[in-house]
Amino acid sequence: MIFIYLRLPYRRQIRIADPETLAIVDAAIEHAVLELGGRAKWMEERIVLSFDEAAGCALLRASEALRSIGTRLAGIATGLHGYTLVLECCDDEAADVVERLDRVWLDLPIDGVWATDRASEAAGRLIGTEKGEFPLRSV
């Protein structure tokens, strides 16, 4: 499975104070689900998107979702007051991935777009960034 972990530390407050900003986040997630075949599960201030490899081209679809969501969030970062995206490739269950990435999130020095070492190896060429795009960092 390929997973994208999105953490919005102030999601609850943003929902009340600036619903238009949150609508942009929701549209980005909806695009990943409807157009790229991901499955989404919201949990408080985080969401996990999963891409099943049995459905074909999971890494390509997840990479495109990461790029799309990362680009949209970078454009509204000030209104979000912080966000983190982490790409993960593993055979674990979603609950285990969320628990592990919650711990990873606590150790990240700055917000932004990240990939685990395994995901970086697997998706390196697919997510290669160009000037002006979000930086992909490895955890």
CNS distance restraints for C-alpha pairs under 8 A (distance, minus, plus):
assign (resid   1 and name CA) (resid  50 and name CA) 6.75 0.50 0.50
assign (resid   1 and name CA) (resid  51 and name CA) 5.90 0.50 0.50
assign (resid   1 and name CA) (resid  52 and name CA) 5.15 0.50 0.50
assign (resid   1 and name CA) (resid  53 and name CA) 5.72 0.50 0.50
assign (resid   1 and name CA) (resid  58 and name CA) 7.70 0.50 0.50
assign (resid   1 and name CA) (resid  89 and name CA) 6.03 0.50 0.50
assign (resid   1 and name CA) (resid  90 and name CA) 5.71 0.50 0.50
assign (resid   1 and name CA) (resid  91 and name CA) 5.79 0.50 0.50
assign (resid   1 and name CA) (resid  92 and name CA) 7.66 0.50 0.50
assign (resid   2 and name CA) (resid  50 and name CA) 5.70 0.50 0.50
assign (resid   2 and name CA) (resid  51 and name CA) 5.08 0.50 0.50
assign (resid   2 and name CA) (resid  52 and name CA) 6.65 0.50 0.50
assign (resid   2 and name CA) (resid  53 and name CA) 7.31 0.50 0.50
assign (resid   2 and name CA) (resid  58 and name CA) 6.68 0.50 0.50
assign (resid   2 and name CA) (resid  59 and name CA) 6.52 0.50 0.50
assign (resid   2 and name CA) (resid  62 and name CA) 6.75 0.50 0.50
assign (resid   2 and name CA) (resid  87 and name CA) 7.45 0.50 0.50
assign (resid   2 and name CA) (resid  88 and name CA) 5.87 0.50 0.50
assign (resid   2 and name CA) (resid  89 and name CA) 4.60 0.50 0.50
assign (resid   2 and name CA) (resid  90 and name CA) 6.56 0.50 0.50
assign (resid   3 and name CA) (resid  48 and name CA) 6.61 0.50 0.50
assign (resid   3 and name CA) (resid  49 and name CA) 5.55 0.50 0.50
assign (resid   3 and name CA) (resid  50 and name CA) 4.53 0.50 0.50
assign (resid   3 and name CA) (resid  51 and name CA) 6.33 0.50 0.50
assign (resid   3 and name CA) (resid  62 and name CA) 7.44 0.50 0.50
assign (resid   3 and name CA) (resid  87 and name CA) 5.83 0.50 0.50
assign (resid   3 and name CA) (resid  88 and name CA) 5.06 0.50 0.50
assign (resid   3 and name CA) (resid  89 and name CA) 6.29 0.50 0.50
assign (resid   4 and name CA) (resid  48 and name CA) 5.64 0.50 0.50
assign (resid   4 and name CA) (resid  49 and name CA) 5.01 0.50 0.50
assign (resid   4 and name CA) (resid  50 and name CA) 6.49 0.50 0.50
assign (resid   4 and name CA) (resid  62 and name CA) 7.35 0.50 0.50
assign (resid   4 and name CA) (resid  66 and name CA) 7.11 0.50 0.50
assign (resid   4 and name CA) (resid  85 and name CA) 6.66 0.50 0.50
assign (resid   4 and name CA) (resid  86 and name CA) 5.60 0.50 0.50
assign (resid   4 and name CA) (resid  87 and name CA) 4.66 0.50 0.50
assign (resid   4 and name CA) (resid  88 and name CA) 6.33 0.50 0.50
assign (resid   5 and name CA) (resid  46 and name CA) 7.12 0.50 0.50
assign (resid   5 and name CA) (resid  47 and name CA) 5.96 0.50 0.50
assign (resid   5 and name CA) (resid  48 and name CA) 4.68 0.50 0.50
assign (resid   5 and name CA) (resid  49 and name CA) 6.53 0.50 0.50
assign (resid   5 and name CA) (resid  84 and name CA) 7.78 0.50 0.50
assign (resid   5 and name CA) (resid  85 and name CA) 5.50 0.50 0.50
assign (resid   5 and name CA) (resid  86 and name CA) 5.03 0.50 0.50
assign (resid   5 and name CA) (resid  87 and name CA) 6.50 0.50 0.50
assign (resid   5 and name CA) (resid  88 and name CA) 7.87 0.50 0.50
assign (resid   5 and name CA) (resid  98 and name CA) 7.41 0.50 0.50
assign (resid   5 and name CA) (resid 101 and name CA) 7.31 0.50 0.50
assign (resid   6 and name CA) (resid  46 and name CA) 5.38 0.50 0.50
assign (resid   6 and name CA) (resid  47 and name CA) 5.19 0.50 0.50
assign (resid   6 and name CA) (resid  48 and name CA) 6.33 0.50 0.50
assign (resid   6 and name CA) (resid  83 and name CA) 7.20 0.50 0.50
assign (resid   6 and name CA) (resid  84 and name CA) 5.63 0.50 0.50
assign (resid   6 and name CA) (resid  85 and name CA) 4.55 0.50 0.50
assign (resid   6 and name CA) (resid  86 and name CA) 6.63 0.50 0.50
assign (resid   7 and name CA) (resid  45 and name CA) 5.92 0.50 0.50
assign (resid   7 and name CA) (resid  46 and name CA) 4.33 0.50 0.50
assign (resid   7 and name CA) (resid  47 and name CA) 6.64 0.50 0.50
assign (resid   7 and name CA) (resid  83 and name CA) 5.59 0.50 0.50
assign (resid   7 and name CA) (resid  84 and name CA) 5.07 0.50 0.50
assign (resid   7 and name CA) (resid  85 and name CA) 6.54 0.50 0.50
assign (resid   8 and name CA) (resid  45 and name CA) 5.18 0.50 0.50
assign (resid   8 and name CA) (resid  46 and name CA) 5.91 0.50 0.50
assign (resid   8 and name CA) (resid  80 and name CA) 7.19 0.50 0.50
assign (resid   8 and name CA) (resid  82 and name CA) 6.56 0.50 0.50
assign (resid   8 and name CA) (resid  83 and name CA) 4.90 0.50 0.50
assign (resid   8 and name CA) (resid  84 and name CA) 6.88 0.50 0.50
assign (resid   9 and name CA) (resid  45 and name CA) 5.57 0.50 0.50
assign (resid   9 and name CA) (resid  46 and name CA) 7.74 0.50 0.50
assign (resid   9 and name CA) (resid  81 and name CA) 7.85 0.50 0.50
assign (resid   9 and name CA) (resid  82 and name CA) 6.79 0.50 0.50
assign (resid   9 and name CA) (resid  83 and name CA) 6.87 0.50 0.50
assign (resid  10 and name CA) (resid  14 and name CA) 6.08 0.50 0.50
assign (resid  10 and name CA) (resid  45 and name CA) 6.95 0.50 0.50
assign (resid  10 and name CA) (resid  80 and name CA) 7.03 0.50 0.50
assign (resid  10 and name CA) (resid  81 and name CA) 6.91 0.50 0.50
assign (resid  10 and name CA) (resid  82 and name CA) 7.75 0.50 0.50
assign (resid  11 and name CA) (resid  15 and name CA) 6.07 0.50 0.50
assign (resid  11 and name CA) (resid  22 and name CA) 7.66 0.50 0.50
assign (resid  11 and name CA) (resid  44 and name CA) 7.82 0.50 0.50
assign (resid  11 and name CA) (resid  45 and name CA) 5.56 0.50 0.50
assign (resid  11 and name CA) (resid  80 and name CA) 7.66 0.50 0.50
assign (resid  12 and name CA) (resid  16 and name CA) 6.85 0.50 0.50
assign (resid  12 and name CA) (resid  44 and name CA) 7.81 0.50 0.50
assign (resid  12 and name CA) (resid  45 and name CA) 7.20 0.50 0.50
assign (resid  13 and name CA) (resid  17 and name CA) 6.07 0.50 0.50
assign (resid  14 and name CA) (resid  18 and name CA) 5.07 0.50 0.50
assign (resid  14 and name CA) (resid  19 and name CA) 6.35 0.50 0.50
assign (resid  14 and name CA) (resid  21 and name CA) 7.50 0.50 0.50
assign (resid  14 and name CA) (resid  22 and name CA) 6.66 0.50 0.50
assign (resid  14 and name CA) (resid  79 and name CA) 8.00 0.50 0.50
assign (resid  14 and name CA) (resid  80 and name CA) 7.09 0.50 0.50
assign (resid  15 and name CA) (resid  19 and name CA) 4.84 0.50 0.50
assign (resid  15 and name CA) (resid  22 and name CA) 6.22 0.50 0.50
assign (resid  18 and name CA) (resid  22 and name CA) 6.85 0.50 0.50
assign (resid  18 and name CA) (resid  79 and name CA) 7.90 0.50 0.50
assign (resid  19 and name CA) (resid  23 and name CA) 6.11 0.50 0.50
assign (resid  20 and name CA) (resid  24 and name CA) 6.69 0.50 0.50
assign (resid  21 and name CA) (resid  25 and name CA) 6.85 0.50 0.50
assign (resid  21 and name CA) (resid  76 and name CA) 7.10 0.50 0.50
assign (resid  21 and name CA) (resid  79 and name CA) 6.61 0.50 0.50
assign (resid  21 and name CA) (resid  80 and name CA) 7.39 0.50 0.50
assign (resid  22 and name CA) (resid  26 and name CA) 6.21 0.50 0.50
assign (resid  23 and name CA) (resid  27 and name CA) 6.06 0.50 0.50
assign (resid  24 and name CA) (resid  28 and name CA) 6.29 0.50 0.50
assign (resid  24 and name CA) (resid  72 and name CA) 7.54 0.50 0.50
assign (resid  25 and name CA) (resid  29 and name CA) 6.34 0.50 0.50
assign (resid  25 and name CA) (resid  69 and name CA) 7.73 0.50 0.50
assign (resid  25 and name CA) (resid  72 and name CA) 7.57 0.50 0.50
assign (resid  25 and name CA) (resid  73 and name CA) 6.95 0.50 0.50
assign (resid  26 and name CA) (resid  30 and name CA) 6.01 0.50 0.50
assign (resid  27 and name CA) (resid  31 and name CA) 6.11 0.50 0.50
assign (resid  28 and name CA) (resid  32 and name CA) 6.47 0.50 0.50
assign (resid  28 and name CA) (resid  68 and name CA) 7.14 0.50 0.50
assign (resid  28 and name CA) (resid  69 and name CA) 5.46 0.50 0.50
assign (resid  28 and name CA) (resid  72 and name CA) 7.02 0.50 0.50
assign (resid  29 and name CA) (resid  33 and name CA) 6.32 0.50 0.50
assign (resid  29 and name CA) (resid  40 and name CA) 7.57 0.50 0.50
assign (resid  29 and name CA) (resid  69 and name CA) 7.12 0.50 0.50
assign (resid  30 and name CA) (resid  34 and name CA) 5.91 0.50 0.50
assign (resid  30 and name CA) (resid  35 and name CA) 7.98 0.50 0.50
assign (resid  31 and name CA) (resid  35 and name CA) 5.32 0.50 0.50
assign (resid  31 and name CA) (resid  36 and name CA) 6.92 0.50 0.50
assign (resid  31 and name CA) (resid  65 and name CA) 7.96 0.50 0.50
assign (resid  32 and name CA) (resid  36 and name CA) 4.92 0.50 0.50
assign (resid  32 and name CA) (resid  37 and name CA) 6.57 0.50 0.50
assign (resid  32 and name CA) (resid  38 and name CA) 5.72 0.50 0.50
assign (resid  32 and name CA) (resid  65 and name CA) 5.36 0.50 0.50
assign (resid  33 and name CA) (resid  37 and name CA) 5.04 0.50 0.50
assign (resid  33 and name CA) (resid  38 and name CA) 4.34 0.50 0.50
assign (resid  33 and name CA) (resid  39 and name CA) 5.67 0.50 0.50
assign (resid  33 and name CA) (resid  40 and name CA) 6.78 0.50 0.50
assign (resid  34 and name CA) (resid  38 and name CA) 7.31 0.50 0.50
assign (resid  36 and name CA) (resid  61 and name CA) 5.56 0.50 0.50
assign (resid  36 and name CA) (resid  62 and name CA) 7.59 0.50 0.50
assign (resid  36 and name CA) (resid  64 and name CA) 7.94 0.50 0.50
assign (resid  36 and name CA) (resid  65 and name CA) 7.00 0.50 0.50
assign (resid  37 and name CA) (resid  51 and name CA) 6.92 0.50 0.50
assign (resid  37 and name CA) (resid  61 and name CA) 7.43 0.50 0.50
assign (resid  38 and name CA) (resid  49 and name CA) 5.98 0.50 0.50
assign (resid  38 and name CA) (resid  50 and name CA) 5.47 0.50 0.50
assign (resid  38 and name CA) (resid  51 and name CA) 4.96 0.50 0.50
assign (resid  38 and name CA) (resid  52 and name CA) 7.73 0.50 0.50
assign (resid  38 and name CA) (resid  61 and name CA) 7.94 0.50 0.50
assign (resid  38 and name CA) (resid  62 and name CA) 7.59 0.50 0.50
assign (resid  39 and name CA) (resid  49 and name CA) 5.32 0.50 0.50
assign (resid  39 and name CA) (resid  50 and name CA) 5.19 0.50 0.50
assign (resid  39 and name CA) (resid  51 and name CA) 6.64 0.50 0.50
assign (resid  40 and name CA) (resid  47 and name CA) 6.74 0.50 0.50
assign (resid  40 and name CA) (resid  48 and name CA) 5.75 0.50 0.50
assign (resid  40 and name CA) (resid  49 and name CA) 4.47 0.50 0.50
assign (resid  40 and name CA) (resid  50 and name CA) 6.61 0.50 0.50
assign (resid  41 and name CA) (resid  47 and name CA) 5.48 0.50 0.50
assign (resid  41 and name CA) (resid  48 and name CA) 5.42 0.50 0.50
assign (resid  41 and name CA) (resid  49 and name CA) 6.56 0.50 0.50
assign (resid  42 and name CA) (resid  46 and name CA) 6.02 0.50 0.50
assign (resid  42 and name CA) (resid  47 and name CA) 4.32 0.50 0.50
assign (resid  42 and name CA) (resid  48 and name CA) 6.71 0.50 0.50
assign (resid  43 and name CA) (resid  47 and name CA) 5.77 0.50 0.50
assign (resid  48 and name CA) (resid  94 and name CA) 7.87 0.50 0.50
assign (resid  48 and name CA) (resid  98 and name CA) 7.35 0.50 0.50
assign (resid  50 and name CA) (resid  62 and name CA) 7.99 0.50 0.50
assign (resid  50 and name CA) (resid  94 and name CA) 7.90 0.50 0.50
assign (resid  51 and name CA) (resid  55 and name CA) 7.95 0.50 0.50
assign (resid  51 and name CA) (resid  58 and name CA) 5.39 0.50 0.50
assign (resid  51 and name CA) (resid  59 and name CA) 7.67 0.50 0.50
assign (resid  51 and name CA) (resid  61 and name CA) 7.48 0.50 0.50
assign (resid  51 and name CA) (resid  62 and name CA) 6.41 0.50 0.50
assign (resid  52 and name CA) (resid  56 and name CA) 7.51 0.50 0.50
assign (resid  52 and name CA) (resid  58 and name CA) 5.96 0.50 0.50
assign (resid  53 and name CA) (resid  57 and name CA) 6.64 0.50 0.50
assign (resid  53 and name CA) (resid  58 and name CA) 4.86 0.50 0.50
assign (resid  53 and name CA) (resid  59 and name CA) 7.56 0.50 0.50
assign (resid  54 and name CA) (resid  58 and name CA) 7.83 0.50 0.50
assign (resid  57 and name CA) (resid  61 and name CA) 6.18 0.50 0.50
assign (resid  58 and name CA) (resid  62 and name CA) 5.95 0.50 0.50
assign (resid  59 and name CA) (resid  63 and name CA) 5.91 0.50 0.50
assign (resid  59 and name CA) (resid 122 and name CA) 7.90 0.50 0.50
assign (resid  59 and name CA) (resid 123 and name CA) 6.80 0.50 0.50
assign (resid  60 and name CA) (resid  64 and name CA) 6.23 0.50 0.50
assign (resid  60 and name CA) (resid 123 and name CA) 7.92 0.50 0.50
assign (resid  60 and name CA) (resid 126 and name CA) 6.86 0.50 0.50
assign (resid  61 and name CA) (resid  65 and name CA) 6.18 0.50 0.50
assign (resid  62 and name CA) (resid  66 and name CA) 6.05 0.50 0.50
assign (resid  63 and name CA) (resid  67 and name CA) 6.19 0.50 0.50
assign (resid  63 and name CA) (resid 123 and name CA) 7.02 0.50 0.50
assign (resid  63 and name CA) (resid 126 and name CA) 6.42 0.50 0.50
assign (resid  63 and name CA) (resid 127 and name CA) 5.94 0.50 0.50
assign (resid  64 and name CA) (resid  68 and name CA) 6.02 0.50 0.50
assign (resid  64 and name CA) (resid 127 and name CA) 7.74 0.50 0.50
assign (resid  65 and name CA) (resid  69 and name CA) 5.91 0.50 0.50
assign (resid  66 and name CA) (resid  70 and name CA) 5.73 0.50 0.50
assign (resid  66 and name CA) (resid  85 and name CA) 7.66 0.50 0.50
assign (resid  66 and name CA) (resid  87 and name CA) 7.44 0.50 0.50
assign (resid  67 and name CA) (resid  71 and name CA) 6.01 0.50 0.50
assign (resid  67 and name CA) (resid 127 and name CA) 7.13 0.50 0.50
assign (resid  68 and name CA) (resid  72 and name CA) 6.28 0.50 0.50
assign (resid  69 and name CA) (resid  73 and name CA) 6.04 0.50 0.50
assign (resid  70 and name CA) (resid  74 and name CA) 6.00 0.50 0.50
assign (resid  70 and name CA) (resid  85 and name CA) 7.27 0.50 0.50
assign (resid  70 and name CA) (resid 112 and name CA) 7.89 0.50 0.50
assign (resid  70 and name CA) (resid 113 and name CA) 6.58 0.50 0.50
assign (resid  70 and name CA) (resid 134 and name CA) 6.73 0.50 0.50
assign (resid  71 and name CA) (resid  75 and name CA) 6.51 0.50 0.50
assign (resid  71 and name CA) (resid 133 and name CA) 6.97 0.50 0.50
assign (resid  71 and name CA) (resid 134 and name CA) 6.48 0.50 0.50
assign (resid  72 and name CA) (resid  76 and name CA) 6.86 0.50 0.50
assign (resid  73 and name CA) (resid  77 and name CA) 5.65 0.50 0.50
assign (resid  73 and name CA) (resid  83 and name CA) 7.77 0.50 0.50
assign (resid  74 and name CA) (resid 134 and name CA) 7.17 0.50 0.50
assign (resid  76 and name CA) (resid  80 and name CA) 6.50 0.50 0.50
assign (resid  77 and name CA) (resid  81 and name CA) 6.35 0.50 0.50
assign (resid  77 and name CA) (resid  82 and name CA) 6.31 0.50 0.50
assign (resid  77 and name CA) (resid  83 and name CA) 7.26 0.50 0.50
assign (resid  78 and name CA) (resid  82 and name CA) 7.34 0.50 0.50
assign (resid  82 and name CA) (resid 111 and name CA) 6.04 0.50 0.50
assign (resid  83 and name CA) (resid 111 and name CA) 5.58 0.50 0.50
assign (resid  83 and name CA) (resid 112 and name CA) 6.29 0.50 0.50
assign (resid  84 and name CA) (resid 105 and name CA) 7.66 0.50 0.50
assign (resid  84 and name CA) (resid 111 and name CA) 5.14 0.50 0.50
assign (resid  84 and name CA) (resid 112 and name CA) 4.96 0.50 0.50
assign (resid  84 and name CA) (resid 113 and name CA) 5.94 0.50 0.50
assign (resid  84 and name CA) (resid 114 and name CA) 7.50 0.50 0.50
assign (resid  85 and name CA) (resid 112 and name CA) 6.30 0.50 0.50
assign (resid  85 and name CA) (resid 113 and name CA) 4.72 0.50 0.50
assign (resid  85 and name CA) (resid 114 and name CA) 5.90 0.50 0.50
assign (resid  86 and name CA) (resid 101 and name CA) 7.81 0.50 0.50
assign (resid  86 and name CA) (resid 113 and name CA) 6.04 0.50 0.50
assign (resid  86 and name CA) (resid 114 and name CA) 4.59 0.50 0.50
assign (resid  86 and name CA) (resid 115 and name CA) 5.09 0.50 0.50
assign (resid  86 and name CA) (resid 116 and name CA) 7.11 0.50 0.50
assign (resid  87 and name CA) (resid 114 and name CA) 6.36 0.50 0.50
assign (resid  87 and name CA) (resid 115 and name CA) 4.50 0.50 0.50
assign (resid  87 and name CA) (resid 116 and name CA) 6.34 0.50 0.50
assign (resid  87 and name CA) (resid 119 and name CA) 6.17 0.50 0.50
assign (resid  88 and name CA) (resid 115 and name CA) 6.24 0.50 0.50
assign (resid  88 and name CA) (resid 116 and name CA) 5.65 0.50 0.50
assign (resid  88 and name CA) (resid 118 and name CA) 7.09 0.50 0.50
assign (resid  88 and name CA) (resid 119 and name CA) 5.14 0.50 0.50
assign (resid  89 and name CA) (resid 116 and name CA) 7.85 0.50 0.50
assign (resid  89 and name CA) (resid 118 and name CA) 6.27 0.50 0.50
assign (resid  89 and name CA) (resid 119 and name CA) 5.08 0.50 0.50
assign (resid  89 and name CA) (resid 122 and name CA) 7.75 0.50 0.50
assign (resid  90 and name CA) (resid 118 and name CA) 7.93 0.50 0.50
assign (resid  92 and name CA) (resid  96 and name CA) 6.26 0.50 0.50
assign (resid  92 and name CA) (resid  97 and name CA) 6.37 0.50 0.50
assign (resid  93 and name CA) (resid  97 and name CA) 6.39 0.50 0.50
assign (resid  94 and name CA) (resid  98 and name CA) 6.17 0.50 0.50
assign (resid  95 and name CA) (resid  99 and name CA) 6.28 0.50 0.50
assign (resid  96 and name CA) (resid 100 and name CA) 6.18 0.50 0.50
assign (resid  97 and name CA) (resid 101 and name CA) 5.97 0.50 0.50
assign (resid  98 and name CA) (resid 102 and name CA) 5.92 0.50 0.50
assign (resid  99 and name CA) (resid 103 and name CA) 6.66 0.50 0.50
assign (resid 100 and name CA) (resid 104 and name CA) 6.37 0.50 0.50
assign (resid 101 and name CA) (resid 105 and name CA) 5.91 0.50 0.50
assign (resid 102 and name CA) (resid 106 and name CA) 6.57 0.50 0.50
assign (resid 103 and name CA) (resid 107 and name CA) 6.94 0.50 0.50
assign (resid 104 and name CA) (resid 108 and name CA) 6.58 0.50 0.50
assign (resid 104 and name CA) (resid 139 and name CA) 7.80 0.50 0.50
assign (resid 108 and name CA) (resid 139 and name CA) 7.80 0.50 0.50
assign (resid 112 and name CA) (resid 134 and name CA) 7.82 0.50 0.50
assign (resid 112 and name CA) (resid 135 and name CA) 7.61 0.50 0.50
assign (resid 112 and name CA) (resid 136 and name CA) 7.80 0.50 0.50
assign (resid 113 and name CA) (resid 134 and name CA) 7.14 0.50 0.50
assign (resid 113 and name CA) (resid 135 and name CA) 6.62 0.50 0.50
assign (resid 113 and name CA) (resid 136 and name CA) 5.27 0.50 0.50
assign (resid 113 and name CA) (resid 137 and name CA) 6.40 0.50 0.50
assign (resid 114 and name CA) (resid 136 and name CA) 5.31 0.50 0.50
assign (resid 114 and name CA) (resid 137 and name CA) 4.61 0.50 0.50
assign (resid 114 and name CA) (resid 138 and name CA) 5.49 0.50 0.50
assign (resid 114 and name CA) (resid 139 and name CA) 6.59 0.50 0.50
assign (resid 115 and name CA) (resid 119 and name CA) 5.65 0.50 0.50
assign (resid 115 and name CA) (resid 120 and name CA) 5.58 0.50 0.50
assign (resid 115 and name CA) (resid 136 and name CA) 6.93 0.50 0.50
assign (resid 115 and name CA) (resid 137 and name CA) 6.22 0.50 0.50
assign (resid 115 and name CA) (resid 138 and name CA) 4.94 0.50 0.50
assign (resid 115 and name CA) (resid 139 and name CA) 6.09 0.50 0.50
assign (resid 116 and name CA) (resid 120 and name CA) 6.02 0.50 0.50
assign (resid 116 and name CA) (resid 138 and name CA) 5.63 0.50 0.50
assign (resid 116 and name CA) (resid 139 and name CA) 4.96 0.50 0.50
assign (resid 117 and name CA) (resid 121 and name CA) 6.25 0.50 0.50
assign (resid 117 and name CA) (resid 138 and name CA) 6.04 0.50 0.50
assign (resid 117 and name CA) (resid 139 and name CA) 6.22 0.50 0.50
assign (resid 118 and name CA) (resid 122 and name CA) 6.28 0.50 0.50
assign (resid 119 and name CA) (resid 123 and name CA) 5.80 0.50 0.50
assign (resid 119 and name CA) (resid 124 and name CA) 7.68 0.50 0.50
assign (resid 120 and name CA) (resid 124 and name CA) 5.07 0.50 0.50
assign (resid 120 and name CA) (resid 138 and name CA) 6.70 0.50 0.50
assign (resid 123 and name CA) (resid 127 and name CA) 6.04 0.50 0.50
assign (resid 124 and name CA) (resid 128 and name CA) 5.95 0.50 0.50
assign (resid 127 and name CA) (resid 136 and name CA) 7.96 0.50 0.50
assign (resid 129 and name CA) (resid 133 and name CA) 6.03 0.50 0.50
assign (resid 129 and name CA) (resid 134 and name CA) 6.97 0.50 0.50
assign (resid 129 and name CA) (resid 135 and name CA) 6.57 0.50 0.50
assign (resid 129 and name CA) (resid 136 and name CA) 7.18 0.50 0.50
